[in-house]
Amino acid sequence: MWNRVSIAVLGVCLMLLFSCGSSRRGSSGREEASPDSFSFETFNAKVGFSVGNMTMNATLRMKRDSFLFVSVQPFAGIEVARIFVSDKEVCLVDRMNKRYSQFSIREIPDYGELLGVDKLQAMLTNQLFLLREGNKAVKVSDFSVSQVASFFLLQYGDPKNRFSQEFTTDEHYRISNATLTSTHGSLRWEYSQFEALENGYVFPMKVDLTMSESSVDGGFSPRRSSQEISFYYKKIELNKECSFSNPIPKGYEKVSVEELLSVLNNKR
């Protein structure tokens, strides 16, 4: 089922449940350092993605901390949908039926008031981030850190108890998997197929996301309420020209999010 969270993550685009090992918080100078960061100003990529049994190709364009744009093209040269995400809005365009819908990113259930395009970009590019007020740089000291064999578990609990986050990383804080959990459900993402890019950064060419809604009793029931989305990068270009124009073509009809998504669901 398509929903606002999956569409937002798809345009783009958005682990362990307990700690093991001994705590390392405050044990060395490492926790005060900022983790290695994937640096880019613009990010252009040819990608494939799958949602359930549906597989498509797409073009992904991102300008750092500014916008994320996806053009969905199941066949070469034929665009069927566009997805645009900025800090202010999410815009969905149905090219086949000449319709579009817009909604504020803050309307995304559960995380909208904290979610921003920078967080979605971080999720798609193997970077640490925190869903919290403000855009302060993330430091390892923001997390509770535990060592599990050769891996590190970074955990963060929101002071207002709205959510928790966990990242499993190597010693360079390169993420292998992560989870965002709230009372409404969880979002888990895993990285694989790491390859060196043109700038030498070792980057995951595949990202798998699983969204699960919580059941009535507060537990998770993945058989009934989970959705999986997989991204695999085919070609990535960094810091190239990244032009962008209004994502809504002239003459398109504006409809509600629910109406537009019901059309997409019926096409599946």
C-alpha positions as a Python dict, from the first residue, in 0.01 Angstrom:
ca = {
    (1, 'M'): (0, 0, 0),
    (2, 'W'): (133, 340, -96),
    (3, 'N'): (130, 598, 182),
    (4, 'R'): (285, 938, 246),
    (5, 'V'): (585, 799, 430),
    (6, 'S'): (673, 544, 160),
    (7, 'I'): (631, 799, -119),
    (8, 'A'): (851, 1050, 61),
    (9, 'V'): (1123, 793, 126),
    (10, 'L'): (1090, 660, -228),
    (11, 'G'): (1159, 1010, -368),
    (12, 'V'): (1474, 1008, -257),
    (13, 'C'): (1360, 929, -164),
    (14, 'L'): (1316, 854, 469),
    (15, 'M'): (1866, -317, 1384),
    (16, 'L'): (1893, -414, 1703),
    (17, 'L'): (1624, -324, 1961),
    (18, 'F'): (1851, -328, 2263),
    (19, 'S'): (2213, -266, 2351),
    (20, 'C'): (2473, -538, 2386),
    (21, 'G'): (2825, -514, 2524),
    (22, 'S'): (2975, -256, 2754),
    (23, 'S'): (2904, 116, 2718),
    (24, 'R'): (3184, 327, 2570),
    (25, 'R'): (3028, 665, 2635),
    (26, 'G'): (3292, 892, 2790),
    (27, 'S'): (3566, 627, 2757),
    (28, 'S'): (3790, 807, 2503),
    (29, 'G'): (3822, 1106, 2274),
    (30, 'R'): (3651, 910, 1994),
    (31, 'E'): (3298, 992, 2108),
    (32, 'E'): (3356, 1366, 2072),
    (33, 'A'): (3453, 1336, 1707),
    (34, 'S'): (3219, 1388, 1417),
    (35, 'P'): (3169, 1071, 1211),
    (36, 'D'): (3314, 1045, 862),
    (37, 'S'): (3073, 1226, 631),
    (38, 'F'): (2989, 1166, 268),
    (39, 'S'): (3048, 1506, 110),
    (40, 'F'): (2858, 1625, -196),
    (41, 'E'): (2693, 1942, -325),
    (42, 'T'): (2491, 1770, -596),
    (43, 'F'): (2412, 1401, -640),
    (44, 'N'): (2285, 1258, -971),
    (45, 'A'): (2208, 890, -1006),
    (46, 'K'): (2041, 632, -1222),
    (47, 'V'): (1862, 393, -989),
    (48, 'G'): (1635, 96, -988),
    (49, 'F'): (1381, 43, -715),
    (50, 'S'): (1125, -215, -618),
    (51, 'V'): (815, -191, -401),
    (52, 'G'): (666, -534, -336),
    (53, 'N'): (658, -710, -673),
    (54, 'M'): (678, -385, -871),
    (55, 'T'): (1018, -291, -1017),
    (56, 'M'): (1099, 34, -1197),
    (57, 'N'): (1385, 256, -1305),
    (58, 'A'): (1427, 616, -1200),
    (59, 'T'): (1655, 918, -1202),
    (60, 'L'): (1747, 1068, -865),
    (61, 'R'): (1876, 1423, -829),
    (62, 'M'): (1967, 1587, -501),
    (63, 'K'): (2108, 1921, -399),
    (64, 'R'): (2252, 1896, -52),
    (65, 'D'): (2012, 2011, 222),
    (66, 'S'): (1790, 2169, -46),
    (67, 'F'): (1581, 1929, -249),
    (68, 'L'): (1537, 1571, -365),
    (69, 'F'): (1381, 1494, -703),
    (70, 'V'): (1287, 1156, -850),
    (71, 'S'): (1169, 1090, -1205),
    (72, 'V'): (1013, 744, -1233),
    (73, 'Q'): (1070, 583, -1573),
    (74, 'P'): (965, 218, -1606),
    (75, 'F'): (1078, 228, -1970),
    (76, 'A'): (1360, 431, -2122),
    (77, 'G'): (1244, 783, -2198),
    (78, 'I'): (890, 735, -2064),
    (79, 'E'): (824, 921, -1741),
    (80, 'V'): (518, 810, -1544),
    (81, 'A'): (566, 997, -1217),
    (82, 'R'): (768, 1265, -1042),
    (83, 'I'): (840, 1306, -675),
    (84, 'F'): (983, 1628, -534),
    (85, 'V'): (1078, 1679, -169),
    (86, 'S'): (1202, 1996, -2),
    (87, 'D'): (1191, 2110, 359),
    (88, 'K'): (860, 2279, 286),
    (89, 'E'): (665, 2031, 79),
    (90, 'V'): (628, 1699, -95),
    (91, 'C'): (494, 1711, -451),
    (92, 'L'): (366, 1401, -631),
    (93, 'V'): (300, 1416, -1005),
    (94, 'D'): (105, 1151, -1198),
    (95, 'R'): (224, 1201, -1555),
    (96, 'M'): (-9, 939, -1703),
    (97, 'N'): (-328, 1107, -1580),
    (98, 'K'): (-196, 1466, -1570),
    (99, 'R'): (-261, 1510, -1199),
    (100, 'Y'): (-56, 1626, -905),
    (101, 'S'): (-81, 1662, -530),
    (102, 'Q'): (114, 1862, -275),
    (103, 'F'): (135, 1840, 101),
    (104, 'S'): (354, 1981, 371),
    (105, 'I'): (632, 1754, 488),
    (106, 'R'): (505, 1825, 839),
    (107, 'E'): (186, 1633, 752),
    (108, 'I'): (379, 1305, 734),
    (109, 'P'): (247, 1106, 1031),
    (110, 'D'): (467, 1063, 1336),
    (111, 'Y'): (793, 1221, 1216),
    (112, 'G'): (679, 1511, 999),
    (113, 'E'): (757, 1787, 1244),
    (114, 'L'): (1118, 1665, 1266),
    (115, 'L'): (1171, 1527, 919),
    (116, 'G'): (1363, 1731, 663),
    (117, 'V'): (1515, 1678, 323),
    (118, 'D'): (1859, 1660, 486),
    (119, 'K'): (1746, 1355, 686),
    (120, 'L'): (1609, 1182, 377),
    (121, 'Q'): (1933, 1253, 191),
    (122, 'A'): (2133, 1112, 482),
    (123, 'M'): (1925, 795, 476),
    (124, 'L'): (1992, 745, 105),
    (125, 'T'): (2366, 817, 133),
    (126, 'N'): (2477, 613, 436),
    (127, 'Q'): (2507, 897, 687),
    (128, 'L'): (2421, 937, 1052),
    (129, 'F'): (2140, 1176, 1140),
    (130, 'L'): (1910, 1256, 1428),
    (131, 'L'): (1541, 1343, 1417),
    (132, 'R'): (1554, 1634, 1653),
    (133, 'E'): (1484, 2005, 1657),
    (134, 'G'): (1746, 2217, 1487),
    (135, 'N'): (2010, 2119, 1236),
    (136, 'K'): (2309, 2078, 1464),
    (137, 'A'): (2592, 1863, 1328),
    (138, 'V'): (2572, 1506, 1452),
    (139, 'K'): (2847, 1394, 1688),
    (140, 'V'): (2913, 1049, 1823),
    (141, 'S'): (2868, 1191, 2173),
    (142, 'D'): (2499, 1246, 2085),
    (143, 'F'): (2456, 868, 2107),
    (144, 'S'): (2500, 598, 2365),
    (145, 'V'): (2773, 382, 2211),
    (146, 'S'): (2827, 9, 2269),
    (147, 'Q'): (3071, -229, 2104),
    (148, 'V'): (2942, -562, 1972),
    (149, 'A'): (3232, -772, 1838),
    (150, 'S'): (3388, -555, 1565),
    (151, 'F'): (3078, -336, 1528),
    (152, 'F'): (2944, -39, 1720),
    (153, 'L'): (2586, 21, 1820),
    (154, 'L'): (2485, 389, 1838),
    (155, 'Q'): (2156, 454, 2018),
    (156, 'Y'): (1954, 769, 2070),
    (157, 'G'): (1632, 816, 2266),
    (158, 'D'): (1426, 1129, 2210),
    (159, 'P'): (1390, 1322, 2539),
    (160, 'K'): (1018, 1366, 2462),
    (161, 'N'): (976, 990, 2405),
    (162, 'R'): (849, 1035, 2050),
    (163, 'F'): (1099, 798, 1890),
    (164, 'S'): (1429, 617, 1924),
    (165, 'Q'): (1708, 563, 1672),
    (166, 'E'): (1979, 299, 1640),
    (167, 'F'): (2271, 261, 1399),
    (168, 'T'): (2507, -34, 1358),
    (169, 'T'): (2843, 86, 1221),
    (170, 'D'): (3203, -16, 1174),
    (171, 'E'): (3490, 167, 1349),
    (172, 'H'): (3477, 444, 1086),
    (173, 'Y'): (3102, 488, 1153),
    (174, 'R'): (3013, 347, 814),
    (175, 'I'): (2655, 228, 866),
    (176, 'S'): (2547, -129, 791),
    (177, 'N'): (2189, -97, 919),
    (178, 'A'): (1968, 134, 1123),
    (179, 'T'): (1622, 158, 1280),
    (180, 'L'): (1386, 442, 1361),
    (181, 'T'): (1112, 334, 1605),
    (182, 'S'): (807, 501, 1754),
    (183, 'T'): (478, 390, 1907),
    (184, 'H'): (327, 396, 1556),
    (185, 'G'): (578, 165, 1394),
    (186, 'S'): (935, 131, 1275),
    (187, 'L'): (1151, 207, 976),
    (188, 'R'): (1458, -9, 919),
    (189, 'W'): (1718, 39, 647),
    (190, 'E'): (2016, -175, 549),
    (191, 'Y'): (2312, -100, 323),
    (192, 'S'): (2505, -347, 106),
    (193, 'Q'): (2720, -384, -206),
    (194, 'F'): (2977, -121, -103),
    (195, 'E'): (3191, 17, -386),
    (196, 'A'): (3440, 304, -417),
    (197, 'L'): (3302, 612, -595),
    (198, 'E'): (3497, 860, -808),
    (199, 'N'): (3600, 1053, -496),
    (200, 'G'): (3726, 735, -327),
    (201, 'Y'): (3440, 717, -74),
    (202, 'V'): (3321, 362, -19),
    (203, 'F'): (2948, 384, -84),
    (204, 'P'): (2661, 130, -62),
    (205, 'M'): (2506, 66, -402),
    (206, 'K'): (2199, -99, -247),
    (207, 'V'): (1961, 29, 21),
    (208, 'D'): (1678, -186, 158),
    (209, 'L'): (1403, -24, 365),
    (210, 'T'): (1130, -195, 564),
    (211, 'M'): (841, -2, 719),
    (212, 'S'): (625, -173, 981),
    (213, 'E'): (315, -33, 1150),
    (214, 'S'): (254, -121, 1512),
    (215, 'S'): (-35, -349, 1600),
    (216, 'V'): (-321, -256, 1831),
    (217, 'D'): (-144, -396, 2136),
    (218, 'G'): (168, -190, 2062),
    (219, 'G'): (375, -471, 1911),
    (220, 'F'): (478, -505, 1549),
    (221, 'S'): (297, -729, 1303),
    (222, 'P'): (515, -732, 991),
    (223, 'R'): (309, -996, 812),
    (224, 'R'): (9, -766, 802),
    (225, 'S'): (152, -418, 797),
    (226, 'S'): (505, -407, 660),
    (227, 'Q'): (624, -266, 329),
    (228, 'E'): (962, -315, 170),
    (229, 'I'): (1138, -77, -68),
    (230, 'S'): (1475, -148, -228),
    (231, 'F'): (1701, 100, -408),
    (232, 'Y'): (2001, -2, -616),
    (233, 'Y'): (2226, 258, -768),
    (234, 'K'): (2338, 193, -1126),
    (235, 'K'): (2540, 509, -1188),
    (236, 'I'): (2633, 795, -956),
    (237, 'E'): (2776, 1136, -1050),
    (238, 'L'): (2885, 1380, -783),
    (239, 'N'): (2900, 1759, -798),
    (240, 'K'): (2787, 1779, -1159),
    (241, 'E'): (2543, 2036, -1289),
    (242, 'C'): (2205, 1962, -1136),
    (243, 'S'): (1938, 2172, -1305),
    (244, 'F'): (1587, 2185, -1170),
    (245, 'S'): (1261, 2341, -1279),
    (246, 'N'): (903, 2342, -1152),
    (247, 'P'): (806, 1975, -1109),
    (248, 'I'): (442, 2044, -1204),
    (249, 'P'): (376, 2071, -1580),
    (250, 'K'): (126, 2330, -1698),
    (251, 'G'): (-236, 2224, -1722),
    (252, 'Y'): (-222, 1949, -1460),
    (253, 'E'): (-517, 1900, -1224),
    (254, 'K'): (-456, 1933, -851),
    (255, 'V'): (-613, 1651, -647),
    (256, 'S'): (-592, 1527, -290),
    (257, 'V'): (-311, 1300, -178),
    (258, 'E'): (-561, 1022, -110),
    (259, 'E'): (-710, 1047, -459),
    (260, 'L'): (-374, 1045, -629),
    (261, 'L'): (-244, 751, -425),
    (262, 'S'): (-565, 553, -487),
    (263, 'V'): (-498, 588, -861),
    (264, 'L'): (-143, 463, -811),
    (265, 'N'): (-266, 170, -601),
    (266, 'N'): (-514, 72, -870),
    (267, 'K'): (-233, 64, -1126),
    (268, 'R'): (-36, -191, -929),
}
